[in-house]
Structure formats: structure tokens, C-alpha cells
Amino acid sequence: MRGSKHKPTEDSRKLVKALSSVGITYEDIADKLAICDDTLVKNYREELRDGRVDANAQIGQSLFQNAKSGNTSAQMFWLKTRAGWKETNGLEVTGLDGGAIQVITGIDDGDS
């Protein structure tokens, strides 16, 4: 089929959407259909997009439901990726007895 004019069919459209929805690369989808990547994108742009978006929406819904039902891992993941939360570790450095740190900027060798 490579080299000949590709004509999408209803079956090939369903296949592209299904493969896209589970994260198969464009290159592998094109290989499956025996077409080049450019032909795939030209003829199946909508199926590639819809497969990815629909799958992300389904997984997002599942994650959201898990977070709402008390799954703390799902809650933390949601808040970090969707609400901008982040974990931070602070480290305070002090000198002796909590005082200021003495900063030495050079070495005095006594020849000055």
C-alpha cells in the first residue's frame, strides 16, 4: 500500500482512534496501516486527537473519582498536577549557636 494513494475507511478510522487512545505512537500507527507518518496525520488528524483526548478524559475521571473517595495518592497527584501544589523541603543554615554564618571571600596570605 505504500506509494499508492491512501483512502481511509470506517474501519481504519476506528483503528487509528483506538490505537491513539492507548498511546501508540504515530510512527507505529502509520506502520500498522502501511502508510507514512505524514499521510497518517493528513488523513486521520481528528481520530488521532479524539483518541488521545477521550482516553485522557476517561483516566482523568477515574483519577478524580478515586481522589473524591479518599485515595490519598490520587488526591496528592491531583493537587500537584492540577492545583499547582508542590512538596518543598526547607533547610535553614546558621552559624555557631544559631548566629550568622561568617563568609570568607578570599584568602589572606599576609603578602598584601
PyMOL commands that set and color helices and strands:
alter all, ss='L'
color gray80, all
select helices_A, chain A and resi 10-21+26-33+37-68+72-82+96-98
alter helices_A, ss='H'
color red, helices_A
deselect
rebuild
show_as cartoon
